[in-house]
Amino acid sequence: MSTARKPGRPIDLDLVERRRAAILDAAAKLFAEKGFAHADTQVLADVVQVSKGTVFRYFPTKRELFEASIERSLDRLRQTVDAAAEAVADPLEKLLAAMTGYLRFFDENPEVVELLILERAEFKDRKSSYFDHKEKCSETDDGWLLLLAGLIADGRFRNIPTERIKNVLGDLLYGTMFSNHMSGRTRALESQARDLFDIVFHGLLTDAERSRGGIARYLPQDAAGKSE
């Protein structure tokens, strides 16, 4: 007479997630330091204190490990920015806090910048994870668009497309992040964020220049119309 097979120990999902996170965090640093080709999974396993087989049970190929490490890093970036914005109430202060949080994340996690550079060098066949991640997280982006729309409705921003505002701010921060990393800039992030904030939202033109038509006088008619 056969007996039913006893169930094994239940899977500890918290342990699985903690171990996965530890592997990915260590992998990000290893890839950033050694590059993709020279990153040794045995070294990674030793750092995390697991077997090499355990690493490959989580991530069957080195490429999957690399892609997952970027994805986790970008999730952490978004969480950092959202948390910074949630700490303040005024919409303009939220934008400034989010900008500062963005710059601080990359300052404290320089390996993430290296991963983005490495991804472009090694995998030209795929879209940048940075922009792919932004598209996947459209729900959060919708929240920022609503915030911008509220500033327009309250008469605090000019009535221009919110997507345009978001894209300009995003491009400025993206470029600043790389400039900081490449130049080794050590300027206080709060000060840098405030300068970006000031130039973007206050602009460069004086009230007198604006009264004469401002920058619109120098732009083609279609561009001038879109700028208002």
BAKEVEX-118490 format. One record per residue: chain; residue in three letters; x, y, z of N, C-alpha, C, CB in turn. Coordinates in pm, whole numbers. Glycine has a CB too. Layout:
(atom A ALA (X Y Z) (X Y Z) (X Y Z) (X Y Z))
...
END
This chain:
(atom A MET (86 -120 0) (0 0 0) (89 124 0) (-97 1 124))
(atom A SER (63 210 -98) (148 330 -109) (104 435 -8) (143 388 -252))
(atom A THR (202 516 30) (171 625 122) (191 758 51) (260 618 249))
(atom A ALA (111 855 89) (123 987 26) (257 1049 61) (7 1079 71))
(atom A ARG (315 1116 -38) (445 1180 -17) (428 1303 73) (509 1220 -152))
(atom A LYS (509 1307 177) (499 1420 269) (551 1548 202) (576 1391 399))
(atom A PRO (480 1656 224) (526 1782 165) (659 1825 227) (420 1894 183))
(atom A GLY (741 1888 146) (868 1939 196) (848 2066 275) (965 1963 81))
(atom A ARG (958 2121 320) (951 2246 396) (895 2356 307) (1092 2286 451))
(atom A PRO (799 2433 357) (742 2541 274) (848 2643 237) (626 2610 348))
(atom A ILE (834 2696 119) (930 2795 71) (918 2923 153) (909 2825 -79))
(atom A ASP (1031 2972 199) (1036 3099 271) (1047 3210 168) (1156 3103 374))
(atom A LEU (933 3269 132) (932 3370 26) (1012 3494 63) (790 3408 -6))
(atom A ASP (1012 3529 192) (1091 3645 235) (1239 3619 213) (1063 3677 383))
(atom A LEU (1284 3498 246) (1424 3463 226) (1459 3465 78) (1454 3325 286))
(atom A VAL (1370 3413 -4) (1393 3412 -149) (1411 3554 -200) (1276 3345 -222))
(atom A GLU (1324 3644 -157) (1331 3781 -204) (1456 3852 -150) (1206 3858 -164))
(atom A ARG (1489 3828 -25) (1610 3891 32) (1734 3843 -40) (1621 3862 183))
(atom A ARG (1739 3713 -67) (1857 3658 -135) (1866 3712 -278) (1853 3504 -136))
(atom A ARG (1752 3720 -345) (1751 3774 -481) (1801 3918 -482) (1609 3768 -541))
(atom A ALA (1753 3998 -387) (1796 4137 -379) (1946 4147 -350) (1716 4211 -271))
(atom A ALA (1995 4062 -260) (2138 4064 -226) (2223 4028 -347) (2167 3968 -110))
(atom A ILE (2179 3928 -424) (2252 3888 -544) (2256 4004 -643) (2188 3764 -608))
(atom A LEU (2142 4069 -664) (2135 4177 -764) (2216 4299 -721) (1990 4216 -788))
(atom A ASP (2211 4334 -593) (2288 4450 -545) (2438 4424 -560) (2254 4481 -399))
(atom A ALA (2481 4303 -526) (2623 4268 -540) (2662 4261 -687) (2653 4134 -470))
(atom A ALA (2572 4209 -771) (2600 4198 -914) (2617 4336 -977) (2487 4122 -985))
(atom A ALA (2535 4431 -936) (2546 4567 -991) (2685 4623 -967) (2440 4659 -929))
(atom A LYS (2735 4606 -846) (2869 4657 -812) (2977 4580 -888) (2894 4647 -661))
(atom A LEU (2960 4449 -901) (3061 4367 -970) (3066 4402 -1118) (3030 4217 -952))
(atom A PHE (2951 4412 -1183) (2948 4447 -1325) (3008 4586 -1347) (2804 4442 -1380))
(atom A ALA (2974 4681 -1260) (3025 4817 -1274) (3177 4821 -1261) (2961 4908 -1170))
(atom A GLU (3231 4737 -1173) (3375 4736 -1149) (3451 4657 -1255) (3404 4677 -1012))
(atom A LYS (3399 4542 -1295) (3474 4451 -1381) (3430 4452 -1527) (3463 4313 -1329))
(atom A GLY (3311 4508 -1554) (3256 4496 -1689) (3179 4368 -1702) (3366 4504 -1793))
(atom A PHE (3106 4353 -1813) (3022 4235 -1829) (3105 4109 -1850) (2926 4255 -1946))
(atom A ALA (3199 4114 -1943) (3274 3994 -1980) (3359 3941 -1865) (3363 4023 -2099))
(atom A HIS (3413 4031 -1782) (3507 3989 -1678) (3445 3973 -1540) (3619 4087 -1670))
(atom A ALA (3314 3993 -1532) (3245 3971 -1404) (3233 3821 -1380) (3104 4039 -1402))
(atom A ASP (3291 3772 -1272) (3296 3629 -1241) (3182 3594 -1145) (3434 3589 -1179))
(atom A THR (3094 3505 -1188) (2980 3469 -1103) (3025 3396 -976) (2883 3381 -1182))
(atom A GLN (3141 3334 -979) (3190 3270 -857) (3227 3375 -754) (3311 3180 -888))
(atom A VAL (3287 3485 -800) (3318 3596 -710) (3189 3652 -651) (3397 3708 -784))
(atom A LEU (3088 3667 -736) (2957 3715 -690) (2901 3623 -583) (2858 3727 -807))
(atom A ALA (2905 3493 -609) (2853 3395 -513) (2927 3405 -380) (2864 3253 -569))
(atom A ASP (3058 3424 -386) (3137 3436 -263) (3098 3560 -183) (3287 3439 -296))
(atom A VAL (3074 3669 -253) (3035 3794 -186) (2901 3776 -114) (3025 3910 -287))
(atom A VAL (2807 3712 -180) (2672 3694 -124) (2668 3577 -26) (2569 3672 -236))
(atom A GLN (2774 3496 -30) (2784 3378 57) (2679 3273 23) (2771 3419 204))
(atom A VAL (2669 3246 -107) (2585 3137 -156) (2668 3058 -256) (2451 3190 -221))
(atom A SER (2616 2945 -301) (2688 2868 -402) (2665 2930 -540) (2643 2720 -401))
(atom A LYS (2757 2900 -630) (2741 2948 -767) (2613 2893 -829) (2864 2908 -853))
(atom A GLY (2579 2767 -792) (2456 2707 -841) (2333 2784 -798) (2445 2564 -795))
(atom A THR (2338 2839 -676) (2225 2919 -627) (2206 3043 -712) (2246 2959 -479))
(atom A VAL (2316 3107 -748) (2307 3226 -835) (2237 3190 -965) (2448 3284 -864))
(atom A PHE (2276 3077 -1024) (2217 3039 -1153) (2076 2984 -1140) (2304 2938 -1221))
(atom A ARG (2037 2942 -1021) (1895 2905 -1003) (1807 3029 -1009) (1875 2830 -868))
(atom A TYR (1860 3138 -959) (1785 3264 -965) (1792 3326 -1104) (1838 3363 -860))
(atom A PHE (1911 3320 -1164) (1935 3384 -1293) (2014 3288 -1381) (2010 3520 -1275))
(atom A PRO (1947 3217 -1471) (2011 3111 -1549) (2128 3157 -1637) (1909 3047 -1635))
(atom A THR (2130 3283 -1680) (2239 3332 -1763) (2295 3462 -1706) (2192 3354 -1909))
(atom A LYS (2418 3491 -1743) (2480 3615 -1696) (2405 3737 -1750) (2629 3620 -1738))
(atom A ARG (2356 3727 -1872) (2282 3839 -1929) (2154 3866 -1850) (2249 3812 -2076))
(atom A GLU (2083 3760 -1813) (1962 3779 -1732) (1996 3842 -1598) (1890 3645 -1710))
(atom A LEU (2108 3803 -1541) (2154 3861 -1416) (2183 4010 -1434) (2280 3788 -1365))
(atom A PHE (2250 4044 -1542) (2284 4183 -1571) (2158 4267 -1589) (2372 4193 -1696))
(atom A GLU (2066 4218 -1670) (1943 4293 -1697) (1859 4310 -1571) (1860 4224 -1805))
(atom A ALA (1854 4206 -1488) (1776 4215 -1365) (1840 4311 -1266) (1762 4076 -1301))
(atom A SER (1973 4320 -1267) (2041 4412 -1174) (2011 4557 -1212) (2193 4387 -1174))
(atom A ILE (2003 4585 -1342) (1965 4720 -1384) (1820 4749 -1347) (1985 4737 -1536))
(atom A GLU (1733 4652 -1371) (1591 4672 -1342) (1570 4701 -1193) (1510 4548 -1384))
(atom A ARG (1638 4626 -1108) (1626 4650 -964) (1678 4789 -928) (1702 4542 -884))
(atom A SER (1788 4830 -988) (1845 4962 -961) (1748 5072 -1000) (1978 4980 -1036))
(atom A LEU (1682 5056 -1112) (1587 5158 -1158) (1461 5158 -1073) (1551 5135 -1304))
(atom A ASP (1421 5042 -1023) (1310 5038 -926) (1345 5117 -801) (1275 4892 -889))
(atom A ARG (1468 5099 -754) (1514 5172 -635) (1519 5322 -662) (1652 5121 -591))
(atom A LEU (1560 5361 -782) (1561 5503 -819) (1421 5561 -809) (1617 5523 -960))
(atom A ARG (1325 5493 -869) (1188 5545 -868) (1134 5553 -725) (1096 5456 -954))
(atom A GLN (1162 5453 -644) (1118 5456 -505) (1180 5573 -429) (1153 5324 -435))
(atom A THR (1307 5600 -456) (1376 5711 -390) (1314 5845 -428) (1525 5711 -427))
(atom A VAL (1289 5864 -557) (1231 5989 -605) (1090 6007 -549) (1228 5993 -760))
(atom A ASP (1009 5901 -554) (872 5910 -504) (869 5940 -354) (795 5780 -532))
(atom A ALA (958 5876 -278) (963 5900 -133) (1003 6044 -103) (1061 5803 -66))
(atom A ALA (1097 6097 -179) (1140 6236 -158) (1024 6332 -184) (1259 6270 -248))
(atom A ALA (948 6305 -288) (837 6394 -322) (724 6384 -220) (784 6362 -462))
(atom A GLU (699 6264 -169) (590 6244 -74) (615 6313 60) (568 6096 -50))
(atom A ALA (740 6350 85) (775 6410 213) (732 6556 224) (924 6400 237))
(atom A VAL (691 6617 112) (648 6757 113) (510 6768 48) (751 6848 38))
(atom A ALA (443 6880 74) (304 6893 29) (288 6981 -94) (221 6949 140))
(atom A ASP (356 7094 -100) (336 7188 -210) (388 7128 -341) (408 7322 -180))
(atom A PRO (311 7140 -449) (352 7079 -577) (489 7123 -626) (251 7111 -681))
(atom A LEU (521 7251 -614) (652 7298 -657) (762 7239 -569) (659 7451 -654))
(atom A GLU (737 7230 -441) (835 7169 -350) (852 7021 -382) (793 7188 -204))
(atom A LYS (743 6957 -424) (754 6816 -464) (849 6800 -581) (615 6760 -500))
(atom A LEU (839 6889 -679) (927 6882 -794) (1073 6901 -754) (887 6987 -898))
(atom A LEU (1098 7001 -669) (1235 7026 -624) (1287 6907 -543) (1240 7154 -539))
(atom A ALA (1205 6852 -456) (1246 6737 -375) (1275 6616 -464) (1139 6702 -271))
(atom A ALA (1192 6596 -567) (1212 6484 -658) (1342 6500 -736) (1093 6471 -754))
(atom A MET (1371 6621 -782) (1494 6647 -856) (1617 6622 -768) (1495 6792 -908))
(atom A THR (1609 6668 -644) (1720 6647 -551) (1738 6499 -521) (1697 6725 -420))
(atom A GLY (1625 6429 -499) (1632 6286 -471) (1692 6208 -587) (1494 6233 -440))
(atom A TYR (1658 6248 -708) (1712 6183 -829) (1864 6196 -832) (1649 6244 -957))
(atom A LEU (1913 6318 -817) (2057 6341 -822) (2128 6270 -707) (2088 6491 -818))
(atom A ARG (2066 6269 -590) (2129 6204 -474) (2139 6053 -496) (2048 6233 -345))
(atom A PHE (2037 5994 -556) (2042 5849 -578) (2165 5810 -659) (1915 5802 -650))
(atom A PHE (2189 5880 -769) (2304 5844 -853) (2436 5882 -788) (2292 5912 -989))
(atom A ASP (2435 5986 -705) (2556 6022 -632) (2593 5913 -532) (2536 6157 -559))
(atom A GLU (2492 5855 -468) (2516 5751 -367) (2530 5612 -429) (2404 5752 -265))
(atom A ASN (2489 5598 -555) (2495 5467 -622) (2561 5483 -760) (2353 5406 -636))
(atom A PRO (2688 5522 -762) (2754 5546 -891) (2761 5423 -980) (2894 5597 -867))
(atom A GLU (2752 5305 -920) (2757 5184 -1001) (2639 5175 -1099) (2759 5061 -911))
(atom A VAL (2527 5241 -1065) (2411 5238 -1154) (2441 5316 -1282) (2286 5296 -1082))
(atom A VAL (2512 5426 -1270) (2552 5502 -1390) (2642 5414 -1477) (2626 5634 -1351))
(atom A GLU (2736 5345 -1413) (2826 5257 -1488) (2749 5145 -1557) (2932 5198 -1393))
(atom A LEU (2644 5094 -1493) (2564 4989 -1556) (2495 5041 -1683) (2458 4936 -1457))
(atom A LEU (2444 5163 -1678) (2377 5220 -1795) (2475 5239 -1910) (2311 5352 -1759))
(atom A ILE (2596 5282 -1877) (2700 5299 -1979) (2739 5162 -2035) (2824 5372 -1920))
(atom A LEU (2757 5067 -1947) (2797 4932 -1987) (2691 4865 -2073) (2826 4847 -1865))
(atom A GLU (2565 4886 -2038) (2456 4827 -2115) (2460 4874 -2260) (2320 4861 -2053))
(atom A ARG (2483 5003 -2279) (2488 5058 -2414) (2607 5001 -2491) (2496 5212 -2410))
(atom A ALA (2718 4981 -2423) (2837 4929 -2490) (2824 4781 -2526) (2959 4949 -2402))
(atom A GLU (2760 4704 -2438) (2755 4559 -2456) (2634 4510 -2535) (2757 4493 -2323))
(atom A PHE (2521 4579 -2521) (2397 4528 -2578) (2327 4633 -2664) (2302 4481 -2466))
(atom A LYS (2388 4662 -2776) (2331 4762 -2866) (2203 4712 -2933) (2433 4800 -2972))
(atom A ASP (2174 4583 -2918) (2055 4525 -2981) (1928 4552 -2902) (2074 4377 -2998))
(atom A ARG (1940 4609 -2782) (1821 4630 -2701) (1807 4777 -2662) (1826 4542 -2575))
(atom A LYS (1684 4815 -2637) (1656 4951 -2594) (1712 4974 -2455) (1505 4980 -2596))
(atom A SER (1755 5096 -2428) (1808 5127 -2296) (1706 5095 -2187) (1848 5275 -2288))
(atom A SER (1751 5024 -2084) (1662 4988 -1972) (1606 5112 -1905) (1737 4903 -1870))
(atom A TYR (1683 5219 -1904) (1639 5342 -1838) (1507 5391 -1899) (1748 5452 -1849))
(atom A PHE (1503 5400 -2031) (1383 5453 -2098) (1274 5347 -2106) (1417 5503 -2238))
(atom A ASP (1312 5221 -2118) (1213 5113 -2116) (1142 5109 -1981) (1281 4979 -2146))
(atom A HIS (1217 5129 -1874) (1160 5128 -1739) (1062 5244 -1722) (1272 5136 -1633))
(atom A LYS (1096 5359 -1777) (1007 5475 -1768) (873 5446 -1834) (1072 5598 -1831))
(atom A GLU (877 5379 -1949) (753 5348 -2019) (668 5247 -1941) (784 5294 -2159))
(atom A LYS (735 5151 -1876) (662 5051 -1800) (595 5111 -1676) (756 4939 -1758))
(atom A CYS (655 5216 -1623) (602 5278 -1499) (515 5398 -1534) (718 5320 -1405))
(atom A SER (428 5382 -1630) (346 5493 -1677) (252 5545 -1569) (266 5452 -1799))
(atom A GLU (215 5458 -1474) (122 5501 -1369) (183 5612 -1284) (83 5381 -1279))
(atom A THR (311 5596 -1249) (379 5700 -1172) (392 5826 -1256) (517 5652 -1125))
(atom A ASP (427 5811 -1385) (438 5927 -1472) (305 5999 -1484) (487 5885 -1611))
(atom A ASP (195 5925 -1486) (64 5989 -1490) (43 6078 -1368) (-47 5883 -1498))
(atom A GLY (97 6034 -1253) (86 6115 -1132) (160 6247 -1145) (140 6039 -1013))
(atom A TRP (278 6243 -1207) (353 6367 -1227) (282 6458 -1328) (496 6337 -1275))
(atom A LEU (222 6400 -1430) (149 6479 -1528) (29 6546 -1463) (104 6392 -1645))
(atom A LEU (-38 6477 -1372) (-150 6537 -1300) (-103 6651 -1211) (-222 6431 -1216))
(atom A LEU (13 6634 -1149) (68 6740 -1065) (97 6864 -1149) (198 6692 -994))
(atom A LEU (156 6844 -1266) (187 6957 -1355) (59 7022 -1404) (272 6910 -1474))
(atom A ALA (-41 6940 -1436) (-169 6994 -1481) (-234 7079 -1371) (-264 6881 -1523))
(atom A GLY (-218 7035 -1247) (-271 7113 -1135) (-202 7248 -1122) (-256 7035 -1006))
(atom A LEU (-71 7251 -1144) (2 7379 -1138) (-43 7473 -1250) (154 7354 -1148))
(atom A ILE (-77 7416 -1365) (-128 7498 -1475) (-268 7550 -1441) (-132 7417 -1607))
(atom A ALA (-352 7461 -1389) (-490 7500 -1354) (-492 7608 -1246) (-569 7378 -1308))
(atom A ASP (-393 7603 -1155) (-386 7703 -1048) (-321 7832 -1092) (-311 7646 -930))
(atom A GLY (-281 7841 -1219) (-219 7963 -1269) (-73 7979 -1228) (-296 8081 -1223))
(atom A ARG (-9 7872 -1185) (130 7882 -1141) (228 7847 -1253) (154 7789 -1021))
(atom A PHE (182 7772 -1352) (260 7739 -1471) (188 7791 -1594) (284 7586 -1482))
(atom A ARG (266 7820 -1698) (205 7854 -1826) (128 7734 -1880) (313 7900 -1927))
(atom A ASN (31 7763 -1965) (-52 7656 -2021) (18 7594 -2141) (-191 7709 -2061))
(atom A ILE (112 7506 -2113) (183 7432 -2217) (169 7283 -2188) (335 7475 -2224))
(atom A PRO (187 7197 -2285) (163 7053 -2264) (244 6996 -2148) (196 6977 -2391))
(atom A THR (178 6925 -2060) (246 6869 -1943) (353 6767 -1983) (145 6803 -1848))
(atom A GLU (328 6693 -2090) (427 6595 -2138) (556 6665 -2178) (371 6514 -2257))
(atom A ARG (542 6783 -2236) (659 6861 -2277) (740 6904 -2155) (616 6985 -2359))
(atom A ILE (672 6950 -2052) (741 6990 -1929) (815 6871 -1869) (641 7049 -1826))
(atom A LYS (745 6759 -1859) (806 6639 -1799) (929 6594 -1877) (703 6525 -1793))
(atom A ASN (919 6596 -2010) (1031 6552 -2092) (1153 6642 -2077) (990 6545 -2237))
(atom A VAL (1130 6772 -2072) (1242 6866 -2057) (1310 6847 -1923) (1192 7011 -2070))
(atom A LEU (1231 6835 -1815) (1289 6813 -1683) (1366 6681 -1678) (1179 6815 -1576))
(atom A GLY (1306 6577 -1736) (1371 6446 -1737) (1503 6448 -1812) (1280 6343 -1797))
(atom A ASP (1505 6515 -1928) (1629 6522 -2006) (1737 6601 -1932) (1602 6586 -2142))
(atom A LEU (1698 6707 -1865) (1795 6787 -1789) (1857 6705 -1676) (1727 6913 -1731))
(atom A LEU (1774 6633 -1604) (1825 6551 -1493) (1912 6437 -1543) (1709 6496 -1411))
(atom A TYR (1870 6375 -1652) (1946 6264 -1711) (2086 6311 -1751) (1872 6205 -1833))
(atom A GLY (2091 6425 -1819) (2221 6480 -1859) (2306 6524 -1741) (2201 6597 -1952))
(atom A THR (2242 6583 -1641) (2316 6628 -1523) (2374 6510 -1448) (2225 6709 -1430))
(atom A MET (2299 6402 -1440) (2348 6281 -1373) (2476 6232 -1438) (2242 6171 -1376))
(atom A PHE (2478 6224 -1570) (2598 6178 -1639) (2713 6279 -1625) (2568 6154 -1787))
(atom A SER (2682 6408 -1632) (2786 6511 -1616) (2851 6501 -1479) (2727 6651 -1636))
(atom A ASN (2770 6483 -1376) (2824 6469 -1241) (2917 6349 -1232) (2711 6456 -1139))
(atom A HIS (2873 6239 -1290) (2951 6115 -1279) (3082 6124 -1358) (2868 5995 -1329))
(atom A MET (3074 6176 -1479) (3192 6181 -1566) (3296 6282 -1518) (3150 6214 -1707))
(atom A SER (3248 6391 -1461) (3339 6498 -1419) (3388 6481 -1276) (3272 6632 -1434))
(atom A GLY (3323 6392 -1200) (3359 6379 -1060) (3315 6499 -978) (3507 6359 -1045))
(atom A ARG (3213 6566 -1024) (3164 6688 -958) (3119 6655 -816) (3048 6752 -1038))
(atom A THR (3160 6737 -721) (3127 6713 -580) (3042 6823 -519) (3254 6698 -499))
(atom A ARG (2987 6909 -602) (2904 7018 -552) (2782 6965 -477) (2860 7109 -667))
(atom A ALA (2738 7038 -375) (2621 6996 -297) (2500 6976 -388) (2588 7100 -188))
(atom A LEU (2435 6860 -375) (2326 6826 -465) (2207 6919 -447) (2283 6683 -441))
(atom A GLU (2181 6959 -324) (2069 7051 -299) (2089 7181 -376) (2054 7079 -149))
(atom A SER (2214 7231 -375) (2245 7355 -445) (2231 7336 -596) (2386 7402 -410))
(atom A GLN (2278 7224 -645) (2269 7197 -788) (2123 7183 -832) (2346 7070 -822))
(atom A ALA (2044 7113 -754) (1902 7097 -787) (1831 7232 -786) (1835 7001 -689))
(atom A ARG (1866 7317 -690) (1802 7448 -684) (1840 7534 -804) (1842 7520 -554))
(atom A ASP (1964 7521 -852) (2004 7596 -972) (1924 7550 -1093) (2154 7580 -998))
(atom A LEU (1908 7419 -1110) (1826 7367 -1219) (1683 7417 -1206) (1829 7214 -1221))
(atom A PHE (1633 7410 -1086) (1496 7453 -1057) (1479 7601 -1091) (1462 7427 -908))
(atom A ASP (1576 7682 -1050) (1569 7827 -1072) (1571 7861 -1221) (1684 7897 -999))
(atom A ILE (1667 7802 -1293) (1680 7834 -1435) (1559 7785 -1513) (1808 7772 -1492))
(atom A VAL (1510 7666 -1482) (1395 7611 -1555) (1269 7692 -1527) (1373 7463 -1518))
(atom A PHE (1242 7720 -1400) (1114 7778 -1365) (1114 7931 -1363) (1072 7727 -1231))
(atom A HIS (1227 7993 -1336) (1234 8138 -1342) (1288 8187 -1475) (1320 8192 -1229))
(atom A GLY (1368 8102 -1540) (1424 8140 -1670) (1541 8236 -1656) (1316 8202 -1756))
(atom A LEU (1589 8285 -1770) (1703 8376 -1775) (1663 8519 -1810) (1805 8326 -1875))
(atom A LEU (1550 8533 -1878) (1511 8666 -1924) (1460 8754 -1811) (1405 8654 -2031))
(atom A THR (1496 8880 -1818) (1443 8977 -1721) (1299 9012 -1759) (1532 9105 -1717))
(atom A ASP (1229 9076 -1667) (1092 9120 -1696) (1091 9217 -1813) (1027 9185 -1572))
(atom A ALA (1195 9301 -1821) (1202 9399 -1931) (1213 9328 -2065) (1321 9494 -1911))
(atom A GLU (1297 9226 -2072) (1312 9152 -2198) (1184 9079 -2234) (1428 9052 -2188))
(atom A ARG (1116 9024 -2133) (990 8956 -2161) (887 9054 -2217) (936 8890 -2034))
(atom A SER (888 9177 -2166) (790 9275 -2212) (814 9314 -2358) (796 9400 -2124))
(atom A ARG (937 9291 -2408) (968 9320 -2548) (941 9200 -2638) (1113 9363 -2562))
(atom A GLY (887 9093 -2582) (856 8976 -2662) (943 8857 -2630) (868 9008 -2806))
(atom A GLY (1051 8882 -2554) (1136 8773 -2509) (1192 8688 -2621) (1060 8687 -2417))
(atom A ILE (1212 8563 -2592) (1277 8471 -2685) (1193 8445 -2809) (1307 8340 -2615))
(atom A ALA (1062 8467 -2799) (973 8440 -2912) (1013 8520 -3035) (828 8471 -2875))
(atom A ARG (1078 8636 -3015) (1118 8720 -3129) (1224 8653 -3215) (1170 8854 -3080))
(atom A TYR (1297 8557 -3156) (1410 8497 -3227) (1380 8357 -3279) (1529 8492 -3136))
(atom A LEU (1259 8309 -3253) (1224 8173 -3293) (1136 8175 -3418) (1151 8099 -3179))
(atom A PRO (1138 8065 -3496) (1042 8054 -3607) (900 8065 -3552) (1061 7921 -3684))
(atom A GLN (807 8104 -3635) (673 8131 -3587) (610 8011 -3520) (587 8176 -3700))
(atom A ASP (631 7888 -3577) (567 7771 -3517) (628 7740 -3381) (580 7650 -3608))
(atom A ALA (763 7756 -3368) (827 7730 -3240) (788 7834 -3138) (978 7727 -3254))
(atom A ALA (776 7960 -3183) (737 8067 -3090) (597 8041 -3037) (744 8205 -3159))
(atom A GLY (510 7999 -3126) (373 7972 -3083) (367 7860 -2983) (287 7939 -3202))
(atom A LYS (448 7757 -3003) (447 7644 -2911) (507 7679 -2777) (522 7527 -2972))
(atom A SER (594 7785 -2774) (662 7817 -2650) (574 7896 -2556) (788 7894 -2679))
(atom A GLU (463 7943 -2604) (375 8023 -2518) (266 7938 -2458) (314 8137 -2597))
END
